[in-house]
Amino acid sequence: MNGARNFAISTVRQAILVMLCVGGEAAAADCQPPRLHDGHVDLQGIWNLSNLTPLERPRGFDTLVISPIQAAEIESWIDTLKRGQPTGGEPDGFDDERYVERIHGELHSSVIVDPHDGIIPGNDLFKQKASQFRKRFMAADGPEERPPPERCLSSPGTTPPMQAIVSLNLHEIIQTPDIIVIHSEWNRDARIIRMNARHAPAAIVSWLGDSIGWWDKDTLVVETTYFTPTSHTRTSPLVLFFVSPQTVVTERFTLASNEELIYSFTVVDPTYYTAAWAGENHLNRAAGPILEYACHEGNYSLAGILRGARVQDGRDAGASK
């Protein structure tokens, strides 16, 4: 009985703290964030990564911090990309109302904060692969040529560094002293972070990479490496970069308030980049729930893509005659 009573009291206290720690970063300095029994900050819950700020800085923007008018220009530019995307249906989809969101009270022109120009410092191999990818993106001679997300094999939103993607941007954090799990709605991926552990051997690679974590005061730090070569492309309408087995991604999760989780990351890999590059974004608390993602059961889009390609082949053959 005493154990149940103490648990109930602890739950009530945590609920009170949650109610107090609402109101953004200004209020965060004056409140004590909710904590688990091990003393660490409680990051658990469902979070939405839907910021419309592009990964790289668009042309014509010279500074990271921008005005509301400039943010509206970026949103208008992105709106032209949306016209070519599938419509409707998802609770946090690309067609839902999304905008350039404030981080630390500022509007940013890019998620990338380093280098200062907001552009990925890609080397010659990066530029070559980016050019090849753009040319091959319309290839549809078979399902193997389509990106893994279209084949229900992986999620571009779960793999670090996490990015806002077309839809299904909900992520649930489940936290214990030894294991932290980031479970995402897209493709039901679950990234398992082993706390205070060593990396697996380099020969063991995976699409999500090998993640270990530790606490830096109240900030969760996660280091991920050993990504598989068979899924090296990270892409969406606003994202294109690559990872390799040598890539090291370091992420930092900091609770700014009960409603906002600051997310920053650094990418290091001499395979594709001339220097390390870093970005900053945030996740907003969401009511949820995370819905079932039965991709294989209803993956009509892949069959439609291949069927459409065959129709186009026929038209091209007829035109050549």
Buried (B, 14 or more C-beta within 10 A) or exposed (E): EEEEEEEEEEEEEBEEBBEBBBBBBEBBEEBEBBEBEEEBBBBBBBBBBBBBBBBBBBEEBEEBEBEEEBBBBBBEEBEEEBEEEEEEEBBBBBBEEBBBBBBEEEBBBBBBBBBEBBBBBBBEBBEEBBEEBEEEBEEBEEEEBBBBBBBBBBBBBBBBBBBBBBBBBBBBBBBEEEEBBBBBBBBBBEBEBBBEBEBBEEEEBBBBBBBBBEBEEEBBBBBBBBBBEEBBBBBBBBBBBBBBBBBBBBBBBBBBBBBBBBBBBBBBBEBBBEEBBBBBBBBEBBEBEBEEBEBEEEBEEBEEBBEEBEEEEEEEEEEEE
